[in-house]
Amino acid sequence: VSKMIYFDNAATTFPKPDIVYENMDIFYRTNGVNVGRGQYDLASKASNLVQNTRDLICQLFNCSFDQRVVFTSTATEAINIVLQGMNWQGNENVYITHFEHNGVLRCLNMLKKRYDLNIHYIDLDPRSLEYDLDKIQIQFQENKPNVVIANHASNVCGLITPVEEISRMAKDYNAEVVIDCCQTAGLLDIDLKLIEADYLIFSGHKTLYGPFGIAGFIIKENSKLKPLIYGGTGIDSGNLELPSTIPDKFEVGSQNIYAISGLNTSIKWILDNGVENIQEKERNLTKSLIAVLQKFDTKIYLSKNIDNHIGVISCNFKGIPADRIGDLLNQHNIAVRTGLHCAPDAHRLLGTYPAGTVRFSLGYFNNISDIIALEEVLESLLLY
Ligand SMILES: Cc1ncc(COP(=O)(O)O)c(C=O)c1O
């Protein structure tokens, strides 16, 4: 059986760096105790690991002293805590990109019904896939934003949103800004001194190369966000009220120390390798991938400037349904994802709704040999 070629890194990066598996195993065997619930040495060591992981996240995103890291088990949970915890009054103007994941869209749909929200799409030319900041400025003037939610890079076509500029424009109206960095944390340079984010969402198991079961958000210490989930925190247990401090009031229930040990290692691995080097490798592979796809009768959903995309490339093969291509590639041990990728609005914009696209998503552990193998398989399937 030939080695599987994995092009589904947008779903989760796979494999992880070896050291992540190794350190998780060691940590869980030797220190897998509950955090913040005991005074013995192992409990303190577990708490220190959690604190050290928060510090590493702050280092990666250049956080200010007043920003706090909150851990959740999924990015979806983080999005729900943030969006459901806002102080909605009704009738707010909420701006989103065309590329939001269902984690955002479904939560917002529920809130829209409850609070009669007005949802606006941040302007984007569907043909050139380019953002025109002047047009967005006019949109904001016409309907003043209360909340702006922007996906940093699409999990459908990899398009990068200019979040520094959009977040600064949103702040002219004192809007609350939420940035979803699930596809970019650890891959693009994310500097919270330049992005005006009240909430930055991250996922451990995607571009941070950690395991499933750990994600979170960054929040300002003075945020008025209301908690969504109530329960034990290991501190002030006689009090029926949740602690008022952040992150404690959002981190109820036992921490996933096993996953946090993996995330701790994976962020160190990213910092050791350098975000720019990881990005550079992916960028080169992305260019080769696009060049291969262009040799066939395909429509690739790209803006003019390839540098506006991360290594998540969507296309369709003329006359062949996306899921058929997925099946054929699977028969040759090549893993891709087809369909809507949990982001239906992106397909409405691209004109690929409801059948979707074939998505090739790259990661650090792909190599040029994977792209060459793909080319050979596509040639055997489509040219003969
Ligand atoms: C941009 C984006 N946001 C949010 C999510 C949700 O992540 P999870 O399913 O791990 O909660 C994903 C997952 O694909 C995503 O790509």
The ligand as a Tripos MOL2 file, in Angstrom:
@<TRIPOS>MOLECULE
LIG
   16    16     1     0     0
SMALL
NO_CHARGES

@<TRIPOS>ATOM
      1 C1        -12.1150   29.2700   10.2000 C.3       1 LIG1
      2 C2        -12.6540   28.2450   11.1610 C.ar      1 LIG1
      3 N1        -13.3040   28.6410   12.2720 N.ar      1 LIG1
      4 C3        -13.7830   27.7650   13.1600 C.ar      1 LIG1
      5 C4        -13.6250   26.4040   12.9880 C.ar      1 LIG1
      6 C5        -14.1810   25.4520   14.0080 C.3       1 LIG1
      7 O1        -13.1760   24.6840   14.5890 O.3       1 LIG1
      8 P1        -13.5590   23.4180   15.5120 P.3       1 LIG1
      9 O2        -14.4110   22.5050   14.6470 O.co2     1 LIG1
     10 O3        -12.2500   22.7900   15.8450 O.co2     1 LIG1
     11 O4        -14.3090   23.9130   16.6840 O.co2     1 LIG1
     12 C6        -12.9590   25.9430   11.8350 C.ar      1 LIG1
     13 C7        -12.8090   24.4930   11.5650 C.2       1 LIG1
     14 O5        -12.7150   24.0620   10.4300 O.2       1 LIG1
     15 C8        -12.4620   26.8880   10.9100 C.ar      1 LIG1
     16 O6        -11.8020   26.5100    9.8000 O.3       1 LIG1
@<TRIPOS>BOND
     1     1     2 1
     2     2     3 ar
     3     2    15 ar
     4     3     4 ar
     5     4     5 ar
     6     5     6 1
     7     5    12 ar
     8     6     7 1
     9     7     8 1
    10     8     9 2
    11     8    10 1
    12     8    11 1
    13    12    13 1
    14    12    15 ar
    15    13    14 2
    16    15    16 1
@<TRIPOS>SUBSTRUCTURE
     1 LIG1         1 GROUP 0 **** ****
